[in-house]
Amino acid sequence: MSEIRNMENWLKLKIFTRDNYTCQKCGYVYNQNDGYIGKYIECDHIIPIALGGAELDPKNLQTLCVKCHKEKTKEDIMKLAEIRREEKERLEAIELEKKRERYAQYWESLA
């Protein structure tokens, strides 16, 4: 577990360095004098893992300030909820169609 954690920290540092410690949304630049880095910037998945984004691919990672990361996470959660809602509706429609077909066959057999 500690190896994975260290890998994640190494990758975060790589992303922060690549992005010049700058929020890719609002342009905030982290300064070491600000204090603990995690209080100001975070590493974000551009395409969330839950939506098929690669977990450890640097191309799917970006630096965001805490405020922008919270906003993006909220948007991502709303997208995911909408996708799940649509999937549920689609599955319910399929089930309803199957029932309709079964009842149609039943009524035809009575005729």
C-alpha positions in Angstrom: 0.0 0.0 0.0 2.8 2.4 0.8 4.3 1.8 -2.6 1.1 2.8 -4.3 0.8 5.9 -2.0 4.4 6.9 -2.9 3.7 6.4 -6.6 0.7 8.6 -6.3 2.7 11.3 -4.5 5.5 11.0 -7.2 2.9 11.3 -10.0 1.2 14.3 -8.3 4.6 16.1 -8.0 5.2 15.3 -11.7 1.8 16.8 -12.7 2.3 19.9 -10.4 5.8 20.4 -12.0 4.5 19.9 -15.5 1.7 22.5 -14.9 4.1 24.9 -13.1 2.1 24.6 -9.9 -0.6 26.6 -11.7 -4.4 25.9 -11.6 -5.3 24.9 -15.1 -8.8 26.5 -14.7 -8.3 29.9 -13.0 -4.6 30.4 -13.3 -3.8 30.5 -9.5 -0.1 29.9 -8.9 1.0 28.0 -5.8 3.9 29.7 -3.9 5.9 27.6 -1.5 5.6 30.4 1.0 1.9 29.8 1.1 2.4 26.7 3.2 1.3 23.1 2.8 0.8 22.4 -0.9 -2.4 20.2 -0.4 -4.1 23.1 1.1 -3.9 25.1 -2.1 -3.6 22.8 -5.2 -4.7 19.3 -6.0 -4.2 16.8 -8.8 -7.4 16.2 -10.7 -8.6 13.6 -13.2 -9.7 15.5 -16.3 -12.0 12.6 -17.2 -13.2 11.0 -13.9 -12.2 7.4 -13.3 -16.0 6.6 -12.8 -16.6 7.9 -16.4 -13.8 5.9 -17.9 -10.8 8.1 -17.3 -7.3 6.6 -16.8 -6.3 6.6 -13.2 -2.6 7.1 -13.4 -2.1 8.5 -17.0 -0.5 12.0 -16.8 -2.5 13.0 -19.9 -5.7 12.6 -17.8 -4.3 14.6 -14.8 -4.2 18.3 -14.2 -3.4 20.8 -11.5 -6.4 22.6 -10.0 -6.6 24.9 -7.0 -8.8 23.6 -4.2 -11.7 25.9 -5.1 -11.7 24.9 -8.8 -11.3 21.2 -7.9 -14.4 21.4 -5.6 -16.4 23.0 -8.4 -15.2 20.5 -11.0 -15.9 17.6 -8.7 -19.4 18.9 -8.1 -19.9 19.1 -11.9 -18.5 15.6 -12.4 -20.9 14.2 -9.7 -23.8 15.8 -11.4 -22.8 14.3 -14.8 -22.4 10.9 -13.3 -25.8 11.1 -11.6 -27.4 12.1 -14.9 -25.7 9.2 -16.7 -26.9 6.8 -14.0 -30.4 8.2 -14.2 -30.5 7.8 -18.0 -29.2 4.3 -17.7 -31.8 3.4 -15.1 -34.5 4.9 -17.3 -33.2 2.9 -20.3 -33.2 -0.3 -18.4 -36.7 0.3 -17.1 -37.9 0.9 -20.6 -36.3 -2.3 -21.8 -38.0 -4.2 -18.9 -41.3 -2.6 -19.7 -41.0 -3.5 -23.4 -40.3 -7.1 -22.4 -43.4 -7.2 -20.2 -45.5 -5.7 -23.0 -44.3 -8.4 -25.4 -45.0 -11.2 -22.9 -48.6 -9.8 -22.3 -49.1 -9.4 -26.0 -48.1 -13.1 -26.6 -50.4 -14.1 -23.7 -53.4 -12.3 -25.1 -52.7 -13.6 -28.6 -52.7 -17.2 -27.2 -56.2 -16.6 -25.8 -57.6 -15.6 -29.1 
